[in-house]
Amino acid sequence: MKRIIVTFVLLIAATAFAGGHVESRCYAPDGTIWKFDIYTNAADQWDSSKLEHPPLSPKKAKDLATTFMKRVPLGNTMTAWAVSTITLRLMSGDQRPEHWIYEVHFDAVPPGVWNGPVPWFTVPVRMDGTIPEPKITKPKETK
């Protein structure tokens, strides 16, 4: 029984370390915290030394992230979410096979002239086109 448990633990560890993991936190204008835990696996593989293009195009990643952003409250002071950058991020370091994700960064668009920072949000998009389901934490009410 002990051997089975040790083998199981080693298999889980091998699976976890074969890919990458990142925790990403984003803050919506209403004060909610959106936390993404991203674990990559075989669906995120792309050998950039052999294949010129990733399995998911930047345009498709942008389109998927833009659709996702319809779920994120904008707040009363901003007019829209706008894509600021699309980053292709290597998740597996020097390990083979390489695991990649896109990070699509949005900035809120203020109405007219604006002094100060604007809300921002980064959506992780995996190479299979999925977006991890975030854990959403609501702000605590003050009395």
TAWO-V478432 format. One record per pair of residues at least 24 apart in sequence whose C-alpha atoms are under 10 Angstrom apart, sorted by the first residue. I is the first residue (numbers start at 1). GAP is how many residues later the second one is. D is the distance in whole Angstrom. If there is no record, write none. Layout:
BEGIN
I_GAP_D / I_GAP_D
END
This chain:
BEGIN
15_24_10 / 15_25_9 / 15_26_8 / 15_27_10 / 16_24_8 / 16_25_8 / 17_24_9 / 17_75_8 / 17_78_9 / 18_24_9 / 18_74_8 / 18_77_8 / 18_78_8 / 18_79_8 / 18_80_9 / 18_81_9 / 19_24_10 / 19_25_8 / 19_26_9 / 19_72_7 / 19_73_5 / 19_74_9 / 19_76_8 / 19_77_9 / 19_78_8 / 19_79_8 / 19_80_6 / 19_81_9 / 20_24_10 / 20_70_8 / 20_71_5 / 20_72_5 / 20_73_8 / 20_75_10 / 20_78_9 / 20_79_7 / 20_80_8 / 20_81_10 / 21_70_7 / 21_71_8 / 22_69_8 / 22_102_10 / 24_79_10 / 24_97_10 / 24_98_8 / 24_99_9 / 24_100_8 / 24_110_9 / 25_96_8 / 25_97_8 / 25_98_10 / 25_109_9 / 25_110_9 / 25_111_10 / 26_93_9 / 26_94_7 / 26_95_5 / 26_96_6 / 26_97_8 / 26_108_10 / 26_110_10 / 27_45_10 / 27_92_7 / 27_93_7 / 27_94_7 / 27_95_9 / 27_109_10 / 27_110_10 / 28_44_7 / 28_45_7 / 28_46_7 / 28_47_8 / 28_80_10 / 28_91_7 / 28_92_7 / 28_93_7 / 29_43_9 / 29_44_7 / 29_45_6 / 29_46_5 / 29_47_9 / 29_48_9 / 29_49_9 / 29_79_9 / 29_89_9 / 29_90_6 / 29_91_8 / 29_92_10 / 30_42_9 / 30_43_7 / 30_44_8 / 30_45_6 / 30_46_9 / 30_89_10 / 30_108_9 / 30_109_8 / 31_42_10 / 31_44_10 / 31_88_10 / 31_106_9 / 31_107_7 / 31_108_6 / 31_109_9 / 32_40_9 / 32_41_9 / 32_104_7 / 32_105_6 / 32_106_5 / 32_107_6 / 32_108_9 / 33_101_9 / 33_102_8 / 33_103_6 / 33_104_5 / 33_105_7 / 33_106_8 / 34_38_9 / 34_87_9 / 34_88_10 / 34_89_10 / 34_99_9 / 34_100_6 / 34_101_6 / 34_102_5 / 34_103_7 / 34_104_9 / 35_97_10 / 35_98_9 / 35_99_5 / 35_100_5 / 35_101_6 / 35_102_8 / 36_86_10 / 36_87_8 / 36_88_8 / 36_95_9 / 36_96_6 / 36_97_7 / 36_98_5 / 36_99_7 / 36_100_9 / 37_87_9 / 37_95_7 / 37_96_8 / 37_97_7 / 37_98_8 / 38_53_10 / 38_63_9 / 38_86_8 / 38_87_9 / 38_88_9 / 38_93_9 / 38_94_7 / 38_95_9 / 38_96_9 / 39_52_9 / 39_60_10 / 39_87_9 / 39_93_9 / 40_51_8 / 40_52_8 / 40_58_10 / 40_59_7 / 40_60_8 / 40_61_8 / 40_86_8 / 40_87_9 / 41_51_10 / 41_56_10 / 41_57_10 / 41_58_7 / 41_59_9 / 41_85_10 / 41_86_10 / 42_55_9 / 42_56_9 / 42_57_8 / 42_85_9 / 42_86_9 / 43_56_8 / 43_57_9 / 43_83_8 / 43_84_6 / 43_85_6 / 43_86_9 / 43_87_10 / 44_46_10 / 44_47_9 / 44_48_10 / 44_53_9 / 44_54_8 / 44_55_5 / 44_56_6 / 44_57_7 / 44_81_10 / 44_82_6 / 44_83_5 / 44_84_6 / 44_85_9 / 45_45_10 / 45_46_10 / 45_47_9 / 45_51_9 / 45_52_6 / 45_53_6 / 45_54_5 / 45_55_6 / 45_56_9 / 45_81_10 / 45_82_7 / 45_83_9 / 46_44_10 / 46_50_10 / 46_51_7 / 46_52_6 / 46_53_6 / 46_54_7 / 46_55_10 / 46_81_8 / 47_49_8 / 47_50_7 / 47_51_6 / 47_52_8 / 47_53_9 / 48_49_10 / 48_50_8 / 48_51_10 / 48_52_10 / 49_49_10 / 54_34_9 / 54_46_9 / 54_47_10 / 54_73_8 / 55_45_10 / 55_71_10 / 55_72_6 / 55_73_8 / 55_74_9 / 56_45_9 / 56_46_9 / 56_69_9 / 56_70_8 / 56_71_5 / 56_72_7 / 56_73_7 / 57_45_9 / 57_70_9 / 57_72_10 / 58_28_7 / 58_29_9 / 58_30_8 / 58_44_8 / 58_45_10 / 58_46_9 / 58_67_10 / 59_27_9 / 60_65_10 / 60_67_10 / 60_69_8 / 61_25_8 / 61_40_9 / 61_41_7 / 61_42_8 / 61_43_7 / 61_62_9 / 61_63_9 / 61_64_6 / 61_65_8 / 61_66_8 / 61_67_10 / 61_68_7 / 61_69_9 / 61_70_10 / 62_24_7 / 62_40_9 / 62_41_9 / 62_42_6 / 62_43_9 / 62_61_9 / 62_63_9 / 63_41_10 / 64_40_9 / 64_59_9 / 64_60_10 / 64_61_8 / 64_65_7 / 64_66_8 / 64_67_8 / 65_37_10 / 65_38_9 / 65_39_7 / 65_40_9 / 65_41_9 / 65_57_9 / 65_58_6 / 65_59_8 / 65_60_7 / 65_64_9 / 65_65_9 / 65_66_8 / 66_38_9 / 66_39_10 / 66_40_9 / 66_57_9 / 68_55_8 / 68_63_8 / 69_37_9 / 69_52_9 / 69_53_10 / 69_54_8 / 72_49_9 / 74_34_7 / 74_35_9 / 74_45_8 / 74_46_10 / 75_33_9 / 75_44_9 / 76_34_10 / 77_31_9 / 77_32_9 / 77_33_7 / 77_34_7 / 77_41_10 / 78_29_10 / 78_30_6 / 78_31_6 / 78_32_5 / 78_33_6 / 78_34_10 / 78_40_8 / 78_41_9 / 79_29_7 / 79_30_6 / 79_31_6 / 79_32_6 / 79_33_9 / 80_26_10 / 80_27_9 / 80_28_6 / 80_29_5 / 80_30_8 / 80_31_9 / 81_24_10 / 81_25_6 / 81_26_6 / 81_27_5 / 81_28_6 / 81_29_9 / 81_38_9 / 81_39_8 / 81_40_9 / 82_24_5 / 82_25_5 / 82_26_6 / 82_27_7 / 82_38_9 / 82_39_10 / 83_24_7 / 83_25_9 / 83_26_10 / 83_37_10 / 83_38_9 / 83_39_9 / 84_24_9 / 84_36_9 / 84_37_10 / 84_38_10 / 85_37_9 / 86_36_9 / 86_37_10 / 86_38_10 / 87_37_10 / 88_36_10 / 88_37_10 / 89_35_10 / 99_27_9 / 99_28_9 / 100_25_9 / 100_26_7 / 100_27_7 / 101_24_6 / 101_25_5 / 101_26_6 / 101_27_9 / 101_28_9 / 101_30_10 / 102_24_6 / 102_25_8 / 102_27_10 / 102_29_10
END
